[in-house]
Amino acid sequence: MRFLEHSDIIQFFEALGINIDLFYRMLWRHILTIELLKLRYDLKSKQDSQNILSKLTCLVIRDPVKEEALSYFKEWGEKFWLDTDQQLKEVTEKLSRDLKAGFGSSIEGIDISLEGAKNISTEKKTEILHKANKVVSQLQIKKLADILDLLEEKVFTDDQKRFYLLIDKLDEDWANTDTRYRFIRALIEEVKTFRKLRNVKIIISLRRDLLEIVFNKTRDAGFQEEKYESYFLHLKWNKIALERLIEKRISEVFKRQYTRDNVTFNDIFPSPKKGGGQTAIDYVLERSLLRPRDVLQFINECFLSALDSQRVSWRAIIAAETTYSEKRLKSLFEEWSEIFPGLIETIEILRNMPDSFKRSMIIEKIDPVSEKLVDYPNDPCGKALIEYCKSTNKQFSDSDLITEILNCFYRVGAVGVKCSTTEPFMWSDYDHAILSKSEIKRVNQIKIHRMLWRALGIKNTKTNDVEMLAVDSD
């Protein structure tokens, strides 16, 4: 991907504002097709590539359309077996040459680079923009469309043989921000086209916040997000599944390090507090967003806290919670930094608050954070605060500002909300990921998630004190 970013022709086009989404889609179609062929025919060498070309040639004899599609593969000759990064470099270089050839004399004498784009006259830029859209749209797209038909009718025909591609780690820093968003959007669009291969499944693993950013940053005219819903499978963990995961992790750790016997959660963690109190497993899960990373992080902190003991005591759990809560708060900043870059300031509104409060308290706590929050005009809350400060005659009201801040807290999982007294609390990670503005405006009660109580010094309304649990000596 770094090679793609630093390609002169790509930088040239992006600097001129030329839409090259189709170019990105073509890259993905090529990469995905080659990866599927490598899976289907177990391609590992140059000879394997030659053999598959011969086999495909026999399959399309007397079929002009399929032969035309196959000609695309023949252009790549013996390169099917190369690693994906090498494939990407090869196809980018070739498509770049095709792009330059398509422009002909239009770009003669022009420096095809990021710097060169800055020095082009307005008249020349208009000419190149007009030509570019036509050139990009004609780049071998017909051949690539026919390739999918070839794969469907001649290659992936055995329903007893199923093939899966999993694409993960898209949230990592593998390309600069804007390129990454457009490339992920192109991947989503291409995966939709591969659904016609009935025994092939391409699965993209994406965090919800990253998907939101991708759609927001690449939203074009006529875009309707609801049309994509049928392609999504929202992964959720329940308490039973997480308990099983914890049991397996504990059993594996202790089996590998200490004993061959099967060690369970209850062998290591304390029994419920005296008088029918909460179980240790419920205590841990209640302070998570019901995700594996959260509960395992808490469990690991408990182990560290009880390092010199034979068992994890309630005292060790409480001590571990302080470190865990700070780490969870830091993780929220990292996970949501691209959507809410000012979250590190906005979250201070919740510091030392009671665990349950009314929406009016947000305005009462806004002053101490406002001076720093206005430094984040790209943050929805920062932008709303700036509008609020500039507003005259209540054009941007207290309610508008509260709604924006509350929307932020809800989406990141910091709070749960009630829209009416008869409804239960809703949480973004368990219920609805996003609430509408009208729903947020109807919120009349807010509850801070327990995972943040220690880090933010939240007051427990039942004890009217900062969350400090009495612990048994065990």
Secondary structure, 3 states (H helix, E strand, C coil): CHHHHCCHHHHHHHHHCCCCHHHHHHHHHHHHHHHHHHHHHCCCCHHHHHHHHHHHHHHCCCCHHHHHHHHHHHHHCCCCCCCHHHHHHHHHHHHHHHHHHHHHHHHCCCCCCHHHHHCCCHHHHHHHHHHHHHHHHHCCHHHHHHHHHHHHHHHCCCCCCCEEEEECCCCCCCCCHHHHHHHHHHHHHHHHHHHHCCCEEEEECCCHHHHHHHHHHHCCCCCCHHHHHHHCCCCCCCHHHHHHHHHHHHHHHHHHHCCCCCCCHHHHCCCCCCCCCCCHHHHHHHCCCCCHHHHHHHHHHHHHHCCCCCCCCHHHHHHHHHHHHHHHHHHHHHHCCCCCCCHHHHHHHHCCCECEECCHHHHHCCHHHHHHHCCCCCCHHHHHHHHHHHCCCCCCCHHHHHHHHHHHHHHHCCEEEECCCCCCCECCCCCCCCCCHHHHHCCCEEEECHHHHHHHCCEECCCCEECCCCCCCC
